[in-house]
Amino acid sequence: MTAQVKTDRSTSDYQALDAAHHIHAFLDQKALNEEGPRVIVRGEGLALWDNDGKRYLDGMSGLWCTNLGYGRKDLAAAASQQLEQLPYYNMFFHTTHPAVVELSELLFSLLPGHYSHAIYTNSGSEANEVLIRTVRRYWQILGQPQKKIMIGRWNGYHGSTLGATALGGMKFMHDMGGVIPDVAHIDEPYWFAHEGDLTPAEFGLRAARQLEEKILELGAENVAAFVAEPFQGAGGMIFPPESYWPEIQRICRKYDVLLCADEVIGGFGRTGEWFAHQHFGFEPDTLSIAKGLTSGYIPMGGLILSKRMAQVLVEQGGVFAHGLTYSGHPVAAAVAIANLKALRDEGIVTQVKQDTGPYLQRCLREVFGNHPLIGEVQGTGLVAALQFAEDKSTRKRFANENDMAWRCRTIGFEEGLIIRSTLGRMIMAPALVAGKAEIDELVDKTRIAVDRTAREYGVL
Ligand SMILES: Cc1ncc(COP(=O)(O)O)c(C=O)c1O
């Protein structure tokens, strides 16, 4: 069979055509056009190749999504078979189809028992748009329409659409125009960045209690939900102290505020549990999911509802005035089924918890625990962050930490490694199928990139 998309042009041709017609995500387009993007043509396992044949170890699972790695024939076959059998049908005309029914059955067999319903979307951003509407509708049905304020966190990330941007706490995104009303924020639980001398446990409690203060300031009768990532991904893989989530849960329950976990990154095995909230030991009312649901092979997301919420919507809500053309898309659902079965039946999530996750964390701590550029190593399972710091003992950060981290990321690319930099932190999240040899390569190449950065900035 001839491939529809050929890879026979020169890199400069691809770059010129891309510059002529394509606006990229979160980049200065003019600067990118001058430099030219890398043209990625192929993937297998954790490896990617560019158009000039250079190999990269993908330490970021694409964008935290290729949980099964690249090149899975079973996922490709699931898509192709479904495309032939039923490529599309909608959920509007009193209809459903086997692919979405089977996906739900499988998904809820993997989720904790207190969840019962899903609203499917195409992405994580959409999952969070649906979250805002669903949560507000829930309180409306219960006769409390004024309970509509959503509380998020500064530096949280929930997507790039209007509502998701507002829920998130990226000020530079808010500044680009367009946030929605009735959204408030509290600080993130970023112990390394706090300027006092609280222990992590004390700091975790203090950070959580900001939620209580905010609820009291706004009036509990007006607050619909608190929304947060179990660990902050795009904000720098920030893991809260252990004291944080139990206190957040206590506060939400006390004031009858829904607790909504954004599991778009943390879901589907990343921490060694199926969902990140299970790792942190709390019970959210909703879960926003995407990315690892299909290992990124095809777009799909969703909002998972607790039985309590679903019962109100279904039994008392009447018409739920929401729908997307591609909700529960049969091809995406078929890929999701193949993906979830592989994660479960090949024991991949268990392997992350018992074997590869602890191995990555141990290796990182051995290599970077006393590195002169690194102040803190955080992470669990196959997700981790290295915090740059001038003085580890006082948590003093470099004034130019962003430049240093950006440089480290660029050196990584030169060395054939893809890791990401965020606010003075290097972050990584390799595919969950990573074996020990790939983890060794990831850690070795990261050490080379960090050492080179340290030398360039005179720290080593
Ligand atoms: C925690 C979190 N939520 C939501 C999103 C948005 O997902 P999408 O890019 O699929 O819209 C992201 C994307 O990185 C994310 O990290």
The ligand as a Gaussian input file, in Angstrom:
#p B3LYP/6-31G(d) Opt

LIG

0 1
 C       -3.332000      18.937000      32.961000
 C       -3.779000      19.265000      31.579000
 N       -5.078000      19.505000      31.351000
 C       -5.539000      19.796000      30.140000
 C       -4.690000      19.864000      29.063000
 C       -5.216000      20.214000      27.721000
 O       -5.295000      19.103000      26.908000
 P       -5.369000      19.278000      25.316000
 O       -4.072000      19.867000      24.890000
 O       -5.624000      17.871000      24.850000
 O       -6.518000      20.157000      25.027000
 C       -3.335000      19.609000      29.250000
 C       -2.393000      19.643000      28.118000
 O       -1.197000      19.518000      28.246000
 C       -2.862000      19.322000      30.540000
 O       -1.568000      19.128000      30.772000

